[in-house]
Amino acid sequence: MTVPHSKGFGHRKDERTLKATRIGDVVDGLLQERMFARGMPIGALASDWAAVVGPRIAAESAPVSLERGVLVVAATTGPWGAQVRFLAEQIRERAETALGTGSVTKVQVVVRADPRKGL
């Protein structure tokens, strides 16, 4: 009997086993897979967003994605979006410091009512 795979897991290279495996080994293995590793920087940034942008802006915005150096930040309203755009270079520098050199090259701002939706 073949067990169906979730989308994205159909081409796993490792063999399935019933042997007990330490959870740390499982997590380490997952983090080496591109699909999971790609989400780690944005997760780290989201968890410490207030330290990056300050508590007031953090209450009205959230990092949404980080692809190819472009950090997408969602703001709750147009005025807050304008504020984030005004501070985009400072946010880029602070995010870069938080994540490491070469991680963030540009900040793009979008407006949506619930900026944390999808995190």
N, CA, C and O of each residue as an XYZ file, in Angstrom:
476
protein
N       0.838     -1.180      0.000
C       0.000      0.000      0.000
C       0.882      1.242      0.000
O       1.847      1.323      0.760
N       0.558      2.188     -0.835
C       1.304      3.424     -0.920
C       0.606      4.487     -0.087
O      -0.607      4.665     -0.194
N       1.361      5.192      0.738
C       0.806      6.250      1.568
C       0.859      7.554      0.781
O       1.914      7.907      0.253
N      -0.256      8.278      0.692
C      -0.238      9.542     -0.047
C       0.646     10.561      0.653
O       0.784     10.542      1.876
N       1.233     11.435     -0.119
C       2.117     12.468      0.409
C       1.442     13.823      0.301
O       0.693     14.072     -0.643
N       1.699     14.693      1.257
C       1.226     16.065      1.170
C       1.937     16.749      0.019
O       3.044     16.364     -0.356
N       1.305     17.753     -0.534
C       1.922     18.505     -1.618
C       3.287     19.016     -1.152
O       3.406     19.579     -0.063
N       4.290     18.820     -1.962
C       5.635     19.260     -1.611
C       6.488     18.196     -0.965
O       7.697     18.383     -0.830
N       5.905     17.094     -0.565
C       6.658     16.040      0.083
C       6.745     14.789     -0.779
O       7.266     13.770     -0.327
N       6.251     14.843     -2.000
C       6.195     13.663     -2.850
C       7.545     13.166     -3.318
O       7.659     12.028     -3.773
N       8.556     13.986     -3.217
C       9.862     13.604     -3.760
C      10.941     13.554     -2.679
O      12.078     13.967     -2.908
N      10.585     13.057     -1.528
C      11.570     12.953     -0.451
C      12.622     11.921     -0.820
O      12.321     10.882     -1.409
N      13.843     12.224     -0.465
C      14.958     11.337     -0.793
C      15.288     10.376      0.348
O      15.957      9.364      0.141
N      14.812     10.701      1.557
C      15.118      9.819      2.677
C      14.134      8.652      2.720
O      13.013      8.738      2.219
N      14.582      7.575      3.327
C      13.742      6.388      3.428
C      12.896      6.470      4.691
O      13.321      7.022      5.705
N      11.701      5.915      4.612
C      10.828      5.854      5.772
C      11.290      4.710      6.671
O      11.776      3.685      6.193
N      11.130      4.902      7.970
C      11.534      3.872      8.911
C      10.622      3.902     10.128
O       9.985      4.917     10.409
N      10.564      2.821     10.827
C       9.794      2.760     12.071
C      10.700      2.893     13.290
O      10.227      2.845     14.426
N      12.013      3.062     13.056
C      12.957      3.227     14.157
C      12.706      4.560     14.860
O      12.345      5.552     14.226
N      12.901      4.566     16.166
C      12.776      5.802     16.935
C      13.865      6.781     16.508
O      15.022      6.405     16.322
N      13.474      8.034     16.359
C      14.403      9.082     15.954
C      14.238     10.262     16.899
O      13.117     10.632     17.247
N      15.345     10.849     17.311
C      15.285     12.011     18.199
C      14.633     13.175     17.456
O      14.892     13.393     16.272
N      13.790     13.913     18.161
C      13.079     15.035     17.546
C      14.057     16.089     17.025
O      13.802     16.715     15.997
N      15.157     16.285     17.718
C      16.166     17.243     17.257
C      16.732     16.859     15.901
O      16.986     17.720     15.058
N      16.932     15.552     15.691
C      17.424     15.086     14.396
C      16.400     15.330     13.299
O      16.752     15.669     12.169
N      15.130     15.154     13.642
C      14.057     15.399     12.670
C      14.020     16.876     12.295
O      13.953     17.220     11.114
N      14.064     17.749     13.301
C      14.031     19.191     13.045
C      15.248     19.619     12.239
O      15.117     20.389     11.288
N      16.423     19.135     12.600
C      17.633     19.473     11.842
C      17.493     19.048     10.384
O      17.888     19.785      9.481
N      16.942     17.880     10.156
C      16.736     17.409      8.789
C      15.770     18.279      8.028
O      15.992     18.578      6.854
N      14.692     18.694      8.681
C      13.713     19.564      8.025
C      14.316     20.918      7.676
O      14.035     21.472      6.613
N      15.143     21.450      8.568
C      15.743     22.759      8.325
C      16.732     22.738      7.161
O      17.056     23.786      6.602
N      17.202     21.573      6.802
C      18.099     21.466      5.656
C      17.328     21.409      4.337
O      17.905     21.563      3.260
N      16.017     21.185      4.438
C      15.198     21.174      3.228
C      14.838     22.608      2.864
O      14.450     23.393      3.728
N      14.964     22.941      1.615
C      14.775     24.311      1.147
C      13.421     24.890      1.539
O      13.334     26.046      1.953
N      12.372     24.096      1.413
C      11.030     24.584      1.688
C      10.910     25.095      3.122
O      10.286     26.132      3.350
N      11.486     24.398      4.081
C      11.415     24.815      5.474
C      12.432     25.907      5.779
O      12.113     26.872      6.473
N      13.622     25.768      5.280
C      14.681     26.732      5.568
C      14.328     28.118      5.062
O      14.723     29.118      5.662
N      13.592     28.189      3.968
C      13.216     29.470      3.388
C      12.343     30.282      4.342
O      12.424     31.510      4.346
N      11.522     29.632      5.140
C      10.639     30.337      6.063
C      11.274     30.739      7.375
O      10.689     31.523      8.122
N      12.429     30.236      7.671
C      13.069     30.521      8.953
C      13.424     31.994      9.153
O      13.150     32.528     10.228
N      14.016     32.674      8.177
C      14.352     34.084      8.413
C      13.128     34.951      8.697
O      13.171     35.796      9.591
N      12.043     34.759      7.958
C      10.868     35.593      8.188
C      10.243     35.262      9.535
O       9.701     36.145     10.200
N      10.311     34.009      9.940
C       9.817     33.628     11.260
C      10.629     34.275     12.365
O      10.072     34.754     13.353
N      11.930     34.290     12.205
C      12.801     34.927     13.197
C      12.534     36.429     13.260
O      12.497     37.015     14.342
N      12.348     37.042     12.100
C      12.083     38.476     12.049
C      10.729     38.788     12.681
O      10.604     39.757     13.431
N       9.719     37.978     12.385
C       8.384     38.203     12.937
C       8.383     38.070     14.452
O       7.692     38.826     15.134
N       9.136     37.135     14.984
C       9.139     36.930     16.432
C       9.812     38.072     17.178
O       9.562     38.262     18.368
N      10.658     38.831     16.503
C      11.365     39.936     17.148
C      11.079     41.262     16.439
O      11.899     42.180     16.484
N       9.918     41.364     15.784
C       9.576     42.526     14.968
C       9.608     43.836     15.765
O      10.086     44.851     15.258
N       9.112     43.825     16.993
C       9.102     45.050     17.808
C      10.515     45.568     18.063
O      10.712     46.780     18.151
N      11.484     44.695     18.181
C      12.872     45.131     18.371
C      13.438     45.742     17.099
O      14.331     46.588     17.153
N      12.917     45.314     15.960
C      13.410     45.829     14.672
C      12.808     47.192     14.370
O      13.527     48.105     13.964
N      11.486     47.346     14.562
C      10.813     48.580     14.141
C      10.294     49.434     15.287
O       9.842     50.556     15.062
N      10.350     48.926     16.501
C       9.786     49.649     17.635
C       8.365     49.174     17.901
O       7.685     48.693     16.995
N       7.917     49.310     19.147
C       6.616     48.756     19.526
C       5.422     49.390     18.817
O       4.460     48.687     18.506
N       5.454     50.680     18.556
C       4.294     51.347     17.935
C       4.114     50.896     16.489
O       3.001     50.558     16.086
N       5.175     50.884     15.711
C       5.070     50.438     14.314
C       4.812     48.943     14.260
O       4.102     48.471     13.371
N       5.371     48.195     15.189
C       5.138     46.748     15.232
C       3.661     46.434     15.463
O       3.165     45.417     14.979
N       2.960     47.289     16.192
C       1.537     47.080     16.446
C       0.701     47.296     15.185
O      -0.434     46.825     15.103
N       1.256     48.003     14.207
C       0.517     48.341     12.987
C       1.105     47.712     11.730
O       0.674     48.027     10.621
N       2.079     46.831     11.892
C       2.718     46.216     10.726
C       3.279     44.844     11.085
O       3.361     44.467     12.253
N       3.659     44.116     10.047
C       4.280     42.808     10.261
C       5.054     42.411      9.016
O       4.646     42.744      7.903
N       6.165     41.704      9.186
C       6.873     41.175      8.014
C       6.049     40.027      7.431
O       5.541     39.181      8.168
N       5.922     40.005      6.111
C       5.085     39.003      5.453
C       5.925     37.952      4.746
O       5.651     36.756      4.844
N       6.951     38.404      4.033
C       7.792     37.460      3.304
C       9.169     38.056      3.080
O       9.376     39.266      3.173
N      10.098     37.170      2.783
C      11.457     37.571      2.433
C      11.913     36.641      1.323
O      12.268     35.487      1.565
N      11.898     37.156      0.110
C      12.282     36.381     -1.067
C      13.331     37.155     -1.847
O      13.118     38.312     -2.210
N      14.461     36.513     -2.103
C      15.534     37.119     -2.900
C      15.927     38.510     -2.406
O      16.193     39.414     -3.199
N      15.959     38.663     -1.086
C      16.407     39.912     -0.489
C      15.336     40.973     -0.331
O      15.600     42.020      0.260
N      14.129     40.737     -0.843
C      13.048     41.714     -0.742
C      12.161     41.349      0.446
O      11.496     40.313      0.450
N      12.165     42.216      1.443
C      11.333     42.045      2.624
C      10.013     42.743      2.372
O       9.979     43.955      2.164
N       8.923     41.988      2.389
C       7.589     42.563      2.235
C       7.013     42.767      3.624
O       6.938     41.841      4.431
N       6.604     44.013      3.883
C       6.025     44.382      5.170
C       4.586     44.828      4.930
O       4.331     45.674      4.073
N       3.655     44.266      5.678
C       2.251     44.655      5.583
C       1.947     45.666      6.678
O       2.366     45.501      7.824
N       1.211     46.716      6.314
C       0.773     47.731      7.268
C      -0.750     47.732      7.315
O      -1.405     47.357      6.343
N      -1.310     48.154      8.444
C      -2.757     48.085      8.640
C      -3.546     49.102      7.824
O      -4.681     48.831      7.431
N      -2.963     50.265      7.566
C      -3.665     51.333      6.831
C      -2.686     52.049      5.918
O      -1.473     51.865      6.015
N      -3.234     52.869      5.028
C      -2.382     53.665      4.142
C      -1.416     54.579      4.881
O      -0.233     54.619      4.541
N      -1.889     55.318      5.888
C      -0.960     56.171      6.639
C       0.163     55.385      7.315
O       1.306     55.841      7.334
N      -0.148     54.204      7.871
C       0.909     53.395      8.469
C       1.830     52.840      7.385
O       3.035     52.699      7.596
N       1.258     52.530      6.236
C       2.085     52.101      5.110
C       3.056     53.189      4.699
O       4.218     52.915      4.400
N       2.573     54.437      4.684
C       3.435     55.570      4.341
C       4.556     55.718      5.367
O       5.699     56.005      5.011
N       4.222     55.521      6.632
C       5.238     55.607      7.685
C       6.301     54.529      7.507
O       7.495     54.801      7.639
N       5.868     53.307      7.208
C       6.823     52.215      6.988
C       7.678     52.518      5.758
O       8.887     52.286      5.778
N       7.063     53.038      4.681
C       7.841     53.403      3.484
C       8.883     54.467      3.817
O      10.021     54.397      3.354
N       8.483     55.462      4.630
C       9.398     56.530      5.029
C      10.601     55.970      5.783
O      11.718     56.468      5.642
N      10.366     54.931      6.585
C      11.427     54.324      7.391
C      12.038     53.085      6.738
O      12.793     52.354      7.380
N      11.716     52.847      5.473
C      12.118     51.607      4.799
C      13.619     51.337      4.885
O      14.024     50.200      5.129
N      14.429     52.337      4.694
C      15.884     52.111      4.724
C      16.352     51.744      6.131
O      17.205     50.870      6.288
N      15.808     52.397      7.148
C      16.166     52.037      8.528
C      15.680     50.636      8.860
O      16.385     49.869      9.515
N      14.477     50.301      8.409
C      13.943     48.956      8.648
C      14.816     47.930      7.941
O      15.107     46.870      8.497
N      15.234     48.237      6.724
C      16.105     47.318      5.979
C      17.396     47.083      6.741
O      17.834     45.942      6.894
N      18.010     48.165      7.223
C      19.276     48.048      7.949
C      19.115     47.230      9.232
O      19.952     46.381      9.541
N      18.047     47.486      9.971
C      17.825     46.756     11.232
C      17.491     45.286     10.974
O      17.950     44.404     11.699
N      16.691     45.029      9.940
C      16.370     43.637      9.583
C      17.632     42.918      9.127
O      17.851     41.752      9.455
N      18.446     43.618      8.379
C      19.723     43.068      7.910
C      20.610     42.703      9.105
O      21.234     41.642      9.113
N      20.664     43.564     10.093
C      21.440     43.295     11.295
C      20.884     42.086     12.045
O      21.637     41.243     12.533
N      19.557     42.016     12.127
C      18.928     40.909     12.852
C      19.138     39.565     12.153
O      19.300     38.538     12.811
N      19.137     39.576     10.821
C      19.213     38.318     10.069
C      20.595     37.972      9.540
O      20.902     36.805      9.299
N      21.415     38.976      9.363
C      22.742     38.718      8.812
C      22.947     39.434      7.496
O      21.991     39.712      6.773
N      24.178     39.727      7.193
C      24.541     40.474      6.003
C      24.061     39.800      4.735
O      24.190     38.587      4.568
N      23.503     40.606      3.841
C      23.051     40.099      2.553
C      21.643     39.547      2.549
O      21.154     39.110      1.508
N      20.979     39.559      3.701
C      19.638     38.977      3.795
C      18.560     39.885      3.226
O      17.653     39.418      2.536
N      18.654     41.190      3.512
C      17.611     42.128      3.106
C      18.231     43.240      2.274
O      19.086     43.984      2.754
N      17.795     43.347      1.027
C      18.319     44.387      0.141
C      17.299     45.475     -0.150
O      17.658     46.562     -0.601
N      16.005     45.179      0.111
C      14.948     46.132     -0.207
C      13.738     45.839      0.679
O      13.488     44.693      1.051
N      12.988     46.899      1.011
C      11.739     46.741      1.763
C      10.594     47.193      0.867
O      10.610     48.298      0.326
N       9.616     46.335      0.723
C       8.412     46.650     -0.056
C       7.242     46.667      0.921
O       7.170     45.825      1.816
N       6.324     47.622      0.756
C       5.222     47.769      1.696
C       3.891     47.491      0.993
O       3.646     47.958     -0.119
N       3.041     46.720      1.672
C       1.679     46.482      1.217
C       0.749     46.857      2.360
O       1.153     46.874      3.522
N      -0.502     47.157      2.018
C      -1.483     47.517      3.038
C      -2.563     46.448      3.058
O      -3.120     46.089      2.020
N      -2.852     45.944      4.251
C      -3.970     45.020      4.440
C      -4.434     45.117      5.888
O      -3.639     45.361      6.795
N      -5.713     44.924      6.084
C      -6.325     45.131      7.394
C      -5.660     44.317      8.502
O      -5.457     44.818      9.608
N      -5.322     43.068      8.205
C      -4.691     42.208      9.210
C      -3.288     41.859      8.738
O      -3.119     40.860      8.039
N      -2.273     42.644      9.093
C      -0.925     42.419      8.567
C      -0.308     41.090      8.990
O       0.611     40.602      8.332
N      -0.797     40.500     10.076
C      -0.208     39.228     10.547
C      -0.867     38.017      9.917
O      -0.439     36.887     10.153
N      -1.896     38.233      9.124
C      -2.592     37.119      8.469
C      -1.609     36.376      7.572
O      -0.924     36.988      6.753
N      -1.542     35.094      7.722
C      -0.650     34.292      6.918
C       0.676     33.991      7.584
O       1.467     33.211      7.053
N       0.937     34.589      8.732
C       2.193     34.301      9.434
C       2.075     33.020     10.214
O       3.029     32.608     10.873
